[in-house]
Amino acid sequence: MGKIKEKYNMVVVLLLIGVLLLGGIMYYMLIASKKPGKLKNMRRIICTMGNVKNGIYDESIIKWCDLPISSRLEQGGVPNNMLDITHPAVVLLPKPWNGYDVWLAATPYPEIIGADAEIYENTSIFHACTHDSAFPSKFTAIKHNPIIYGEEAKYNSDPELFMDDDSTMYVITRKCKGPGYFAKIVLQQSRDGENWSYPVTLLKTGRLSLCPCLLKVGKRYRIYMFNTHFDERYSRYIGGIITDNIEIWESESLSHPNFHLVKYVKWNNISNVWHGDVVFYHHKYYMLYCGTNYNYKMLYGIGHVIDTFKYLWLAVSDDGYNFRAFPKPILKRSGIYRPTLIIKNDIMTVYFATENSYIGKDRKRYPGGNRVGLFSVSLDDLIRKENSK
């Protein structure tokens, strides 16, 4: 009996050790790996491997972009020569403007340093040229980055570029959590791409009003913004986001803006919008966005924990209000952040940011895993594959 009891106790001890090890693994997978770094990226890869297979294109089509960030701290530069950057927004011009036909706005984001990263999250401008219709992956920076600072806001985010005529470029920035507002959208303009005007307030809201997308519809200027909330049944880190609506604002002028709220549009799709971009092409509105899918679960559904990592999605609308999202992620990759797109000659070119998920050979320059990538695909091929079973 003594030997049986001894073996029994050993089994119990081994089981307890196993439970503790499993608990420790789950702790690191779900809690300790919230911070940017290798651990979080490992969690992303393991937890989403059952979902990334639903994507259409392999991530091998991605080219990684070089966007030089200033390290001159006295001028708003980023410490330790870190190159982490996010929130890309791009415009392609029909002909070079001040020497360049591709202009891109983005915000440096050295997230690895913690809360202080927000003070560097300021709109910066970059430019490059297409070559034989190929979009650039290497950019140069203007001399006077960044073009805006946090000032009274907690931080800046979500820049959007717009070229209205041959002489004036505009950029809007979302300022977040300032006195009397949750989101404030401001406008700057430039006639040479180097020198930018002082920000002018377009609108304020008490909502998230994420990622303003600016385009011209007829003779009016329209801004799309997204409102979401976190699933109240879970914490922010293990629950999904739910898109409430898209809010739409319009103005008859950019030089003398007077934006007013047109309407809220309900979002009726399984995939949810966090950040996105909207363009008008061949009589349709295309929305490219990063977001979660409420049906996606981590670890092949073990524990029914919602997959909080974002994927890249496409939606289309005939009227600019009611968008139908396609069912499959565009890339077989999670960890996607704000995307921006250009459609020309039925080719869709996408610049997008990673969210703590860049793991290239030069990862040391991007310790937070935030980098801009680029790829191009045939729009017809994409839609055909989206509609196939």
C-alpha positions in Angstrom: 0.0 0.0 0.0 2.9 2.4 0.8 4.3 2.1 -2.7 0.9 2.6 -4.3 0.4 5.7 -2.2 3.9 6.9 -3.1 3.2 6.5 -6.8 -0.2 8.2 -6.4 1.4 11.2 -4.7 4.0 11.4 -7.4 1.3 11.4 -10.1 -0.5 14.2 -8.2 2.7 16.2 -7.9 3.4 15.8 -11.7 -0.1 16.8 -12.5 0.2 19.9 -10.3 3.5 20.8 -12.0 1.8 20.4 -15.4 -1.1 22.6 -14.3 1.4 25.2 -13.1 3.4 25.1 -16.3 0.3 25.3 -18.4 -1.0 28.2 -16.3 2.4 30.0 -16.7 2.3 29.5 -20.4 -1.3 30.8 -20.6 -0.2 33.8 -18.4 2.6 34.7 -20.8 0.4 34.0 -23.8 -2.5 36.2 -22.7 -1.1 38.7 -20.1 2.7 39.1 -20.0 2.9 39.2 -23.8 0.8 42.4 -24.2 3.9 44.5 -24.5 5.7 44.8 -27.9 8.5 42.4 -28.5 9.3 38.8 -29.4 7.0 37.3 -26.9 3.9 39.2 -28.2 4.8 38.3 -31.7 5.2 34.6 -30.8 1.8 34.8 -29.2 0.4 36.3 -32.4 1.9 33.6 -34.7 0.8 30.7 -32.4 -2.7 32.0 -31.6 -3.6 33.0 -35.2 -2.2 30.2 -37.2 -5.7 28.7 -37.5 -7.1 31.9 -39.0 -4.3 33.2 -41.3 -4.9 30.3 -43.6 -8.2 32.0 -44.5 -6.3 34.8 -46.3 -5.9 35.0 -50.0 -2.3 36.1 -50.7 0.9 34.8 -49.0 2.9 37.5 -47.2 5.8 36.8 -49.5 4.3 39.5 -51.8 5.1 42.2 -49.2 8.0 44.6 -49.8 9.2 46.5 -46.7 9.5 50.2 -46.8 12.2 52.5 -45.6 11.0 55.8 -44.1 13.8 57.8 -42.5 12.8 59.3 -39.1 14.7 62.2 -37.6 16.6 61.5 -34.4 17.1 65.2 -33.6 15.3 65.2 -30.2 15.2 69.0 -30.0 13.2 69.0 -33.2 10.7 66.3 -32.3 13.0 63.4 -33.3 12.8 59.8 -32.0 15.4 58.6 -29.5 17.9 55.8 -30.1 17.5 55.9 -33.9 14.4 53.7 -33.7 12.5 53.5 -37.0 9.1 52.2 -35.7 6.4 54.0 -37.7 2.7 53.6 -38.3 -0.5 55.2 -39.8 0.6 55.5 -43.5 -1.5 57.5 -45.9 -0.5 57.8 -49.5 -1.4 59.8 -52.6 -0.3 59.2 -56.2 -0.1 62.3 -58.4 -0.7 62.3 -62.2 2.6 64.1 -62.5 5.5 65.0 -60.2 4.8 67.8 -57.7 7.9 69.5 -56.4 9.9 66.6 -57.8 7.9 63.6 -56.6 4.7 61.8 -57.6 4.2 59.7 -54.5 3.7 61.4 -51.2 3.2 59.6 -47.9 2.2 60.8 -44.4 2.9 58.6 -41.3 3.5 58.9 -37.6 6.7 57.7 -35.8 5.7 55.4 -33.0 8.6 54.1 -30.8 6.1 52.0 -28.8 8.7 50.0 -27.0 9.6 52.9 -24.7 6.1 52.9 -23.2 3.7 55.8 -22.6 6.3 58.4 -23.6 6.0 57.1 -27.2 2.9 59.2 -27.7 4.9 62.5 -27.7 6.6 61.3 -30.9 3.4 60.2 -32.7 3.3 63.3 -34.9 2.5 63.5 -38.6 5.6 63.4 -40.8 5.8 63.7 -44.6 7.8 61.5 -47.0 8.1 61.4 -50.8 9.4 59.2 -53.6 8.9 58.5 -57.3 7.3 55.7 -59.2 9.5 53.8 -61.7 8.0 52.1 -64.7 4.7 52.1 -62.9 6.2 50.4 -59.8 5.4 52.0 -56.5 8.4 52.9 -54.3 9.5 51.2 -51.1 12.3 53.7 -50.3 11.3 57.2 -49.4 13.0 60.4 -48.4 11.8 62.8 -45.7 11.0 66.5 -46.0 13.4 68.7 -44.1 10.9 69.9 -41.5 9.4 66.8 -39.9 7.3 66.5 -37.9 4.8 69.1 -39.2 2.6 69.0 -36.1 3.0 68.4 -32.3 0.8 67.1 -29.6 0.2 70.5 -27.9 -3.0 70.3 -25.8 -3.9 66.8 -27.1 -2.6 63.6 -25.4 -1.3 62.4 -28.8 -1.7 62.7 -32.6 -2.7 59.9 -35.0 -4.2 58.9 -38.3 -2.9 61.4 -40.8 -4.6 61.6 -44.3 -3.1 63.2 -47.4 -5.1 64.9 -50.2 -4.1 66.8 -53.3 -6.9 69.1 -54.4 -5.3 70.8 -57.4 -1.9 71.2 -59.0 -0.6 73.6 -56.4 -1.9 72.7 -52.9 -1.5 69.6 -50.8 -3.6 69.0 -47.7 -3.1 66.8 -44.6 -5.5 66.1 -41.9 -4.5 64.7 -38.5 -6.6 63.3 -35.7 -5.7 64.8 -32.3 -6.9 62.7 -29.4 -8.0 63.4 -25.8 -7.8 67.2 -25.5 -9.8 69.7 -23.5 -13.5 69.5 -24.6 -13.0 66.7 -27.1 -12.1 63.0 -27.5 -11.2 63.5 -31.2 -10.3 66.7 -33.0 -9.6 66.7 -36.8 -7.2 69.4 -37.9 -6.2 70.5 -41.4 -2.8 71.8 -42.7 -1.9 72.8 -46.3 1.3 73.3 -48.3 2.3 74.6 -51.7 5.7 72.9 -51.7 5.4 69.9 -49.5 8.1 71.2 -47.2 6.4 74.1 -45.4 3.1 73.4 -43.8 0.5 75.8 -42.4 -0.6 76.0 -38.8 -3.3 73.4 -38.0 -6.9 74.6 -38.5 -9.7 72.8 -36.6 -12.2 71.1 -38.9 -14.4 69.4 -36.3 -14.5 68.0 -32.8 -16.3 65.0 -31.3 -16.7 63.2 -28.1 -16.3 59.8 -29.8 -13.4 57.8 -31.1 -13.9 59.1 -34.6 -11.0 56.9 -35.8 -8.9 57.3 -38.9 -10.5 60.2 -41.0 -10.6 59.3 -44.7 -10.9 62.3 -47.0 -12.1 62.2 -50.6 -13.9 64.4 -53.1 -17.4 63.3 -54.1 -18.7 65.5 -56.9 -18.1 69.0 -55.7 -18.1 68.2 -52.0 -15.4 67.0 -49.7 -16.3 64.0 -47.5 -14.6 62.6 -44.4 -15.3 59.0 -43.2 -14.5 58.1 -39.6 -15.1 54.9 -37.6 -16.5 54.3 -34.2 -16.0 51.0 -32.3 -16.2 49.6 -28.8 -14.5 46.7 -27.0 -16.7 43.7 -26.2 -17.9 44.4 -22.6 -17.9 40.7 -21.9 -14.1 40.5 -22.0 -11.2 42.7 -21.2 -9.6 44.8 -23.9 -6.7 42.4 -24.3 -8.7 39.1 -24.7 -11.9 40.4 -26.2 -12.9 41.6 -29.7 -13.8 45.1 -31.0 -17.2 45.8 -32.4 -17.8 48.5 -35.0 -20.7 50.6 -34.1 -20.9 52.9 -37.1 -19.2 55.1 -39.7 -19.7 58.8 -39.3 -19.7 60.9 -42.5 -19.0 64.7 -42.6 -19.0 67.0 -45.7 -17.9 70.5 -46.7 -18.2 72.4 -49.9 -14.6 73.7 -49.6 -11.2 72.8 -48.2 -9.7 76.2 -48.5 -12.6 77.6 -46.5 -13.8 74.4 -44.7 -17.1 74.1 -43.0 -17.7 70.4 -42.3 -21.0 69.3 -41.0 -22.2 65.8 -39.9 -24.2 64.2 -42.7 -25.1 60.8 -41.1 -24.1 57.8 -39.2 -24.1 54.5 -41.2 -24.5 51.2 -39.4 -21.8 48.6 -40.0 -23.4 45.3 -40.8 -20.4 43.0 -41.3 -18.7 40.3 -39.3 -15.2 41.8 -39.7 -14.8 45.0 -37.7 -13.1 48.2 -38.7 -10.3 49.8 -36.6 -8.4 51.9 -39.2 -9.1 52.2 -42.9 -9.0 54.1 -46.1 -11.7 54.9 -48.7 -11.3 55.5 -52.4 -13.7 56.0 -55.3 -12.9 54.0 -58.5 -15.0 53.1 -61.5 -18.3 54.1 -59.9 -17.7 52.2 -56.7 -16.4 53.0 -53.2 -13.7 50.7 -51.9 -12.8 50.6 -48.2 -9.6 48.9 -47.2 -9.3 48.4 -43.4 -7.6 46.5 -40.6 -9.8 44.8 -38.0 -10.8 41.7 -36.2 -13.3 39.1 -37.2 -15.8 38.2 -34.4 -15.9 34.6 -35.5 -12.2 34.1 -35.3 -10.9 32.4 -32.1 -7.4 32.0 -30.9 -5.6 28.6 -30.8 -8.0 26.9 -33.1 -10.9 27.8 -30.8 -9.5 26.4 -27.6 -11.3 28.2 -24.8 -13.3 30.2 -27.3 -11.0 33.2 -26.7 -11.6 35.9 -29.4 -8.7 36.5 -31.8 -7.8 40.2 -31.1 -5.1 40.4 -33.8 -6.1 42.5 -36.8 -6.3 41.3 -40.4 -6.5 43.2 -43.7 -10.0 43.4 -45.3 -11.8 44.9 -48.3 -15.3 46.2 -48.5 -17.2 47.8 -51.4 -20.2 50.1 -51.8 -22.3 51.4 -54.7 -23.6 54.5 -52.8 -20.8 55.4 -50.4 -22.8 54.6 -47.4 -23.6 50.9 -47.2 -20.5 48.8 -47.4 -20.4 45.0 -48.0 -17.3 43.4 -46.7 -15.7 40.5 -48.5 -15.4 37.4 -46.4 -11.6 36.6 -46.6 -8.6 38.5 -45.3 -6.5 39.8 -48.2 -3.2 38.5 -46.7 -2.4 35.3 -44.9 -1.1 37.4 -42.1 -2.3 38.9 -38.8 -0.8 41.9 -37.0 -2.0 44.5 -39.5 -2.5 48.1 -38.7 -3.7 51.2 -40.6 -3.7 50.5 -44.4 -3.9 52.9 -47.3 -4.6 52.1 -51.0 -4.4 53.4 -54.6 -6.3 51.7 -57.4 -5.0 52.5 -60.9 -5.5 50.5 -64.1 -7.3 47.8 -62.1 -4.2 47.3 -59.9 -4.7 47.8 -56.2 -1.5 49.0 -54.4 -1.5 48.9 -50.6 0.7 50.4 -48.0 0.0 49.2 -44.5 1.5 49.2 -41.1 2.3 46.3 -38.9 1.2 46.2 -35.3 4.1 44.8 -33.2 4.6 42.1 -35.8 7.6 43.0 -38.0 10.3 40.4 -37.6 12.8 41.1 -40.4 16.6 40.8 -40.3 16.8 44.5 -39.3 14.3 44.0 -36.4 16.6 45.9 -34.0 15.8 49.1 -35.9 12.1 48.4 -35.3 12.0 47.1 -31.7 8.3 47.7 -31.4 7.6 45.7 -34.6 5.9 48.6 -36.3 6.9 49.0 -39.9 5.2 50.0 -43.2 4.9 47.3 -45.9 3.8 47.5 -49.6 2.2 45.1 -52.1 0.2 45.3 -55.3 -2.5 42.9 -56.6 -5.0 42.7 -59.4 -8.3 44.1 -58.2 -10.2 41.7 -60.5 -8.2 38.7 -59.2 -8.7 39.7 -55.6 -12.5 40.0 -56.0 -12.7 36.8 -57.9 -10.9 34.9 -55.1 -13.0 36.7 -52.5 -16.1 35.4 -54.1 -14.9 31.9 -54.7 -15.7 29.2 -52.1 
